[in-house]
Amino acid sequence: MTVDLRGFVGGWIGRVAVRRIRKKGIDLSRVAFIPEPTKVPLLRIGTDPIPRIAELRRRGPLYRLPMPFVDFRVWLITGYEESRTVLTARDGYSSDIRHLFNGDGPASSDDIGGLGFTDPPLHTRLRKIVTPEFTMRRLARLVPIIEEIVGGQLDEMEALGSPVDLAKQVAFPVPFQTICALLGLDYEDRDAFAKLGSARFDATFGGAAFGAVSAQREFLFDAVARQRLAPGPGLLGQIIREQGDAISDVDLAGLADGIFTGGFETTAGMIALGTIVLLRDPEHAALIRDGSPEQVDRIVDELLRYLAVVQVAFPRFAKQDMELFGQHIQKGDVLLASLSGANRDASAAGPDPEGFDPLRVPKSAHLAFGHGIHRCIGAELAKLELRTVLPLLFRRFPDLALAKPEEELNFRRLSFVYGVDDLPVRF
């Protein structure tokens, strides 16, 4: 789910705040970074957003989040149509964050790159480079690779015996290896890199996440530099061969960063959480195990809607003062769409929006991949992986069950990309 969408919200708020905190001489390691009211879009009870999100949606579509250390206002959008409206709009909003770093001038080269924080025409040019690789026709070549990866991980899981950690053996390795294969990255230091992927989305410990962002981007800058010297067979090498010096290392590393962190961490979360949801009801497990491709597609879509592991979309900056949904928005204000909130809006989901229904026929398409020009470019890859791994998992282990009660699982407390870090199962 490449989100190149997702968890970068922590990065941009974090990097801006870190600079301003340091200017004040504050020890960042001692900062309890996010005040309680600001945590609302990240908090959950098990797989569900906290009831506060639904309450805010009933009261009105915009809620102002108190933000420390920043001099702009941040608004949370909780309704479906309102989220679509802001995410779709091309005029009146920007995704460019350079003004937040060095006054009105451009940011330094190590700050900006990729699709998430760029506007047209740069965004258009960069997206055009990678879009062909994520069509269903081009992704079809990855099907046997994904099936081989899944099969290998299930073999390893069976060899280890019951109980086993499904997150470690399946949920994380499958998307990690898939993205490595797609980009053409070596597996060197993959364990350390994978841990950084989880840390960068977690706001629980304040400044620690921002160090993970920097370390992970350095890894990718090094990978790009090596590929410049000897382009490999993957996507990075292909872009270098086709674009040459027309694409900078910053932009190429940014593209890789978005594809990797989005496609790895978000899909891993979906595999783990999706398994938890399906294990709640034997009939649902049977549907994913024995259902037709069309039924599996519908179940995967409902899991994406229900879980919305990417909790907020990329920020949108107001380019001028405006009246929006009954609130006065000032130039420079930031609007964040709560994707978990929008997906639980009955106006789009239909009856019982807070529940999981594998046979649901929603009124409107979910926003799990975002919407508009920053909609996740890897959406089809994410769905392909989920349609592959979940049926194969339940076919190989028809008696699969949680090894501890769901309420005792270690759900992430405060993460832009929701999930669990371990998932003990028995079979």
Sequence and secondary structure as in RCSB ss.txt:
>XXXX:A:sequence
MTVDLRGFVGGWIGRVAVRRIRKKGIDLSRVAFIPEPTKVPLLRIGTDPIPRIAELRRRGPLYRLPMPFVDFRVW
LITGYEESRTVLTARDGYSSDIRHLFNGDGPASSDDIGGLGFTDPPLHTRLRKIVTPEFTMRRLARLVPIIEEIV
GGQLDEMEALGSPVDLAKQVAFPVPFQTICALLGLDYEDRDAFAKLGSARFDATFGGAAFGAVSAQREFLFDAVA
RQRLAPGPGLLGQIIREQGDAISDVDLAGLADGIFTGGFETTAGMIALGTIVLLRDPEHAALIRDGSPEQVDRIV
DELLRYLAVVQVAFPRFAKQDMELFGQHIQKGDVLLASLSGANRDASAAGPDPEGFDPLRVPKSAHLAFGHGIHR
CIGAELAKLELRTVLPLLFRRFPDLALAKPEEELNFRRLSFVYGVDDLPVRF
>XXXX:A:secstr
  GGGSSHHHHHHHHHHHHHHHHTT  GGG   S GGGGGGG EETTEE HHHHHHHHH SEEEE  TT SS EE
EE SHHHHHHHHH  SSEE   GGGTSTTS   TTT  SSTT  TTHHHHHHHHHGGGGSHHHHGGGHHHHHHHH
HHHHHHHHHH SSEEHIIIIITHHHHHHHHHHHT   TTHHHHHHHHHHTTB TTTTHHHHHHHHHHHHHHHHHH
HHHHS  SSHHHHHHHHHGGGS HHHHHHHHHHHHHIIIIIHHHHHHHHHHHHTT HHHHHHHHH  HHHHHHHH
HHHHHHH  B B   EEESS EEETTEEE TT EEEEBHHHHHT HHHH SSTTS  TT   SS   TT  GGGS
 TTHHHHHHHHHHHHHHHHHH TT EESS GGGS B SSBSB  BS  EEE 
